Amino acid sequence: MYLGEFNTLYALRKASCGIFLWETGSDRDVLLPNKYVPVGLKLDDTVDVFLYRDSEDRIVATTITPKILLHQFATLEVKEVTTIGAFLDWGLEKDLFLPFVEQVTRVKKGDKVTVFLYLDERTDRLVASANVRDFAEENTTLKEGEEVDLLVDQESDLGFQVIINNKYIGLLFANEVFQPLSKGGRVKGFIKNIREDGKIDVSLQKQGYGQISDSQGLLLKKLQENEGVLYLTDKSDPDLIVQRMQMSKKVFKKAVGALYKQRKIKIESDRIVLIQK
């Protein structure tokens, strides 16, 4: 049985407080409290449960999926700060411990902090760490242009630090962000550049022709949603284009040009019009 993960266990015996679960070959059982017992669960049935330690340091089971699993990253809210560290809301009854030694800067109640969940081998307890760089992996598999999952982390003058595919750290430059982002948000992105020093740049848009193709599709969709007319042109204010189209003016102009050449739109002095067929 593994703490911090989902385990498939057998229903071993009933008690007034719940059902005790067991794994073949294990020398211990764990309690699944009554409020988490699935309707219809019978002895010898299997059930998928998450294992963690309760407030009395006992290993217990739950069918609730927490906001973070072992060896994963997530952004969690600080519920309480005590003399020994902070406690984070991860969706379970007992809050997740973030020791002072695992904090990059001191957190306070209500803060959102991106952490990695690991098992402290000395205490056999699940612990959060905000030292995300200590747990990020070195890239060995990512390729430029590859679609990836991004967890938005810290914002800086350069842009946003992101966690890529729950493994790697990357940078999303501010001048390439055309949609609202917030710490803890999860979005799709693309590997833009892998530098010689191993650092990774990402983008929210495909690069090259793929970016233009996607932008054409978005432009056509916007036209269809607005009865075939968009009051935007390549002379429009760049900020207005970003606000309405979630793309840069440069990409917008390329998409307009491509659709015009395909005779899918016509361009007027103050608008773009969809050519109906």
C-alpha positions as CSV (number, residue, x, y, z in Angstrom):
1,M,0.0,0.0,0.0
2,Y,1.3,3.4,-1.0
3,L,0.7,6.7,0.8
4,G,-0.2,9.7,-1.5
5,E,-1.5,7.5,-4.2
6,F,-4.7,5.6,-5.2
7,N,-4.6,1.9,-4.2
8,T,-7.0,-0.9,-5.3
9,L,-7.8,-2.7,-2.0
10,Y,-10.2,-5.5,-0.9
11,A,-13.0,-4.9,1.6
12,L,-11.8,-7.1,4.5
13,R,-14.2,-6.6,7.4
14,K,-16.9,-4.3,8.7
15,A,-16.8,-2.2,11.8
16,S,-19.1,0.4,13.4
17,C,-16.8,3.2,12.1
18,G,-16.5,1.9,8.5
19,I,-14.9,-0.9,6.5
20,F,-11.3,-2.1,6.9
21,L,-9.4,-2.6,3.6
22,W,-6.6,-4.9,2.8
23,E,-4.1,-5.7,0.1
24,T,-3.1,-9.2,-0.8
25,G,0.2,-10.0,1.0
26,S,0.0,-7.0,3.3
27,D,0.4,-7.4,7.1
28,R,-1.9,-4.4,7.9
29,D,-5.3,-3.1,7.0
30,V,-6.6,0.5,6.8
31,L,-9.9,2.1,7.6
32,L,-12.3,3.5,5.1
33,P,-14.7,5.6,7.2
34,N,-18.4,5.1,6.8
35,K,-18.9,8.5,5.0
36,Y,-16.6,7.3,2.2
37,V,-17.9,3.8,1.7
38,P,-19.4,3.4,-1.7
39,V,-23.1,2.3,-1.8
40,G,-23.3,-1.4,-2.3
41,L,-19.7,-2.2,-1.4
42,K,-19.5,-5.8,-0.1
43,L,-16.8,-7.8,1.6
44,D,-14.2,-9.1,-0.8
45,D,-15.1,-6.3,-3.3
46,T,-12.3,-4.1,-4.5
47,V,-12.3,-0.3,-4.2
48,D,-9.9,2.4,-5.3
49,V,-8.9,4.6,-2.4
50,F,-6.4,7.4,-1.7
51,L,-4.2,6.7,1.4
52,Y,-2.9,9.4,3.8
53,R,-2.4,10.0,7.5
54,D,-5.2,11.4,9.6
55,S,-4.9,13.9,12.5
56,E,-3.9,11.1,14.8
57,D,-1.2,9.9,12.4
58,R,-3.1,6.8,11.4
59,I,-3.1,5.7,7.8
60,V,-6.6,6.0,6.5
61,A,-8.4,5.7,3.2
62,T,-10.7,8.0,1.3
63,T,-12.5,7.9,-2.0
64,I,-12.0,11.6,-2.5
65,T,-9.5,12.7,-5.1
66,P,-7.2,15.3,-3.5
67,K,-5.9,18.4,-5.3
68,I,-2.4,16.9,-5.5
69,L,-1.0,13.4,-5.7
70,L,2.4,12.0,-4.7
71,H,5.2,13.3,-6.9
72,Q,3.0,15.9,-8.6
73,F,2.8,19.7,-8.6
74,A,-0.2,21.8,-7.8
75,T,-1.1,25.3,-6.5
76,L,-2.8,25.2,-3.2
77,E,-4.3,27.7,-0.8
78,V,-2.8,28.3,2.7
79,K,-5.4,27.6,5.3
80,E,-3.3,28.2,8.5
81,V,0.1,29.2,9.6
82,T,1.5,27.9,12.9
83,T,4.7,27.8,14.8
84,I,5.9,24.8,12.9
85,G,4.9,25.7,9.4
86,A,1.9,26.2,7.1
87,F,-1.1,24.0,6.3
88,L,-2.6,23.8,2.8
89,D,-6.0,22.9,1.6
90,W,-5.7,19.9,-0.6
91,G,-9.3,18.8,-0.4
92,L,-9.0,16.3,2.5
93,E,-10.0,16.5,6.1
94,K,-6.5,16.8,7.4
95,D,-4.6,19.7,5.8
96,L,-1.3,19.2,4.0
97,F,1.8,20.3,5.9
98,L,4.3,22.8,4.4
99,P,7.2,23.2,6.8
100,F,9.1,26.5,7.0
101,V,12.2,24.8,5.6
102,E,10.2,23.9,2.5
103,Q,9.0,27.5,1.9
104,V,10.8,29.8,-0.6
105,T,9.3,32.9,1.1
106,R,7.2,32.9,4.2
107,V,3.5,32.3,3.3
108,K,0.5,33.6,5.1
109,K,-3.2,32.6,5.3
110,G,-5.0,32.9,2.0
111,D,-1.8,32.8,-0.1
112,K,-1.7,30.5,-3.1
113,V,1.6,28.5,-3.3
114,T,2.8,26.0,-5.9
115,V,4.1,22.9,-4.3
116,F,5.4,19.4,-4.9
117,L,4.1,16.5,-2.8
118,Y,6.7,14.0,-1.6
119,L,7.0,11.3,1.1
120,D,9.4,12.1,3.9
121,E,11.2,8.8,4.3
122,R,12.3,9.6,7.9
123,T,8.8,10.3,9.2
124,D,6.8,8.3,6.6
125,R,4.5,11.4,6.2
126,L,3.3,13.3,3.1
127,V,4.9,16.7,2.9
128,A,4.6,19.7,0.6
129,S,7.6,21.7,-0.7
130,A,7.5,25.1,-2.4
131,N,11.1,24.5,-3.6
132,V,9.8,23.3,-6.9
133,R,13.1,23.6,-8.7
134,D,14.5,21.0,-6.4
135,F,12.0,18.5,-7.7
136,A,11.7,19.4,-11.4
137,E,13.3,17.0,-13.8
138,E,15.9,17.7,-16.5
139,N,14.3,17.5,-19.9
140,T,15.2,14.4,-21.9
141,T,12.1,13.8,-24.0
142,L,10.5,17.1,-25.0
143,K,10.7,18.3,-28.6
144,E,10.1,21.8,-30.1
145,G,6.5,22.1,-31.3
146,E,5.2,19.4,-28.9
147,E,1.9,20.1,-27.3
148,V,2.1,20.1,-23.5
149,D,0.1,20.7,-20.3
150,L,1.1,23.8,-18.3
151,L,0.5,24.7,-14.7
152,V,0.9,28.5,-14.3
153,D,3.2,29.5,-11.4
154,Q,5.0,32.7,-10.5
155,E,4.6,35.9,-12.6
156,S,7.7,38.1,-13.2
157,D,8.7,40.9,-15.5
158,L,9.7,38.3,-18.1
159,G,6.4,36.4,-18.0
160,F,5.2,33.3,-16.2
161,Q,7.1,30.4,-14.8
162,V,5.2,27.2,-15.7
163,I,5.4,23.6,-14.8
164,I,5.4,21.5,-17.9
165,N,3.7,18.0,-18.0
166,N,4.0,17.9,-14.2
167,K,7.8,17.4,-14.6
168,Y,9.7,20.3,-16.0
169,I,10.1,24.1,-15.4
170,G,9.6,26.5,-18.3
171,L,9.1,30.1,-19.1
172,L,6.1,31.7,-20.9
173,F,7.1,35.2,-22.1
174,A,4.7,38.0,-21.2
175,N,4.6,39.4,-24.7
176,E,3.2,36.1,-26.0
177,V,0.3,35.9,-23.5
178,F,-3.0,37.0,-25.2
179,Q,-5.5,35.6,-22.6
180,P,-6.0,36.0,-18.8
181,L,-3.7,33.8,-16.8
182,S,-3.6,33.3,-13.0
183,K,-1.4,31.3,-10.6
184,G,-2.6,27.8,-10.4
185,G,-4.4,27.8,-13.8
186,R,-3.9,24.9,-16.1
187,V,-3.7,25.5,-19.9
188,K,-2.4,23.8,-23.0
189,G,0.8,25.1,-24.6
190,F,3.5,24.2,-27.0
191,I,7.3,23.9,-26.7
192,K,8.7,26.9,-28.4
193,N,12.4,26.6,-27.8
194,I,14.8,24.3,-25.9
195,R,18.0,26.4,-25.1
196,E,21.5,25.1,-25.0
197,D,21.5,25.4,-21.2
198,G,18.4,23.1,-21.1
199,K,16.0,25.9,-20.2
200,I,12.6,25.6,-21.9
201,D,10.5,28.4,-23.5
202,V,6.8,27.7,-24.1
203,S,4.0,29.4,-26.0
204,L,0.3,29.2,-25.8
205,Q,0.1,29.1,-29.6
206,K,1.5,26.7,-32.2
207,Q,4.6,28.1,-34.0
208,G,5.0,28.6,-37.7
209,Y,2.3,27.5,-40.1
210,G,0.4,25.6,-37.4
211,Q,0.0,28.9,-35.5
212,I,-1.4,30.6,-38.6
213,S,-3.7,27.7,-39.4
214,D,-5.1,27.8,-35.8
215,S,-5.6,31.5,-36.1
216,Q,-7.5,31.2,-39.3
217,G,-9.9,28.8,-37.7
218,L,-10.4,31.1,-34.7
219,L,-11.0,34.1,-37.0
220,L,-13.6,32.1,-39.0
221,K,-15.3,31.0,-35.8
222,K,-15.5,34.6,-34.6
223,L,-17.0,35.7,-37.9
224,Q,-19.6,33.0,-37.7
225,E,-20.5,33.9,-34.2
226,N,-20.9,37.6,-35.2
227,E,-23.2,37.1,-38.3
228,G,-20.3,37.1,-40.7
229,V,-18.9,40.6,-39.7
230,L,-16.0,41.6,-37.5
231,Y,-15.2,45.3,-36.9
232,L,-11.5,44.7,-36.9
233,T,-8.9,45.2,-39.7
234,D,-5.1,45.1,-40.0
235,K,-5.2,48.8,-39.0
236,S,-6.9,48.2,-35.7
237,D,-5.2,48.9,-32.4
238,P,-3.0,45.9,-31.3
239,D,-4.5,45.9,-27.8
240,L,-8.1,45.7,-29.2
241,I,-7.0,42.7,-31.4
242,V,-5.5,40.9,-28.4
243,Q,-8.6,41.7,-26.3
244,R,-11.1,40.4,-28.9
245,M,-9.1,37.7,-30.7
246,Q,-6.5,36.4,-28.1
247,M,-3.7,36.7,-30.6
248,S,-1.1,39.3,-31.5
249,K,-1.6,41.8,-34.3
250,K,1.1,40.1,-36.3
251,V,-0.6,36.7,-36.2
252,F,-4.0,38.3,-36.9
253,K,-2.7,40.0,-40.0
254,K,-1.3,36.8,-41.3
255,A,-4.6,35.0,-40.7
256,V,-6.5,37.7,-42.4
257,G,-4.1,37.6,-45.4
258,A,-4.4,33.8,-45.7
259,L,-8.2,33.8,-45.6
260,Y,-8.3,36.7,-48.1
261,K,-6.2,34.7,-50.5
262,Q,-8.5,31.7,-50.0
263,R,-11.4,34.0,-50.9
264,K,-13.1,33.2,-47.6
265,I,-13.3,36.8,-46.5
266,K,-13.4,40.3,-48.0
267,I,-11.8,43.3,-46.3
268,E,-13.6,46.6,-46.1
269,S,-12.3,49.9,-44.6
270,D,-13.5,49.2,-41.1
271,R,-14.4,45.5,-41.0
272,I,-13.9,42.0,-42.2
273,V,-16.8,40.2,-43.9
274,L,-17.2,36.4,-44.3
275,I,-18.0,35.4,-47.9
276,Q,-21.1,33.2,-47.7
277,K,-21.2,30.3,-50.0
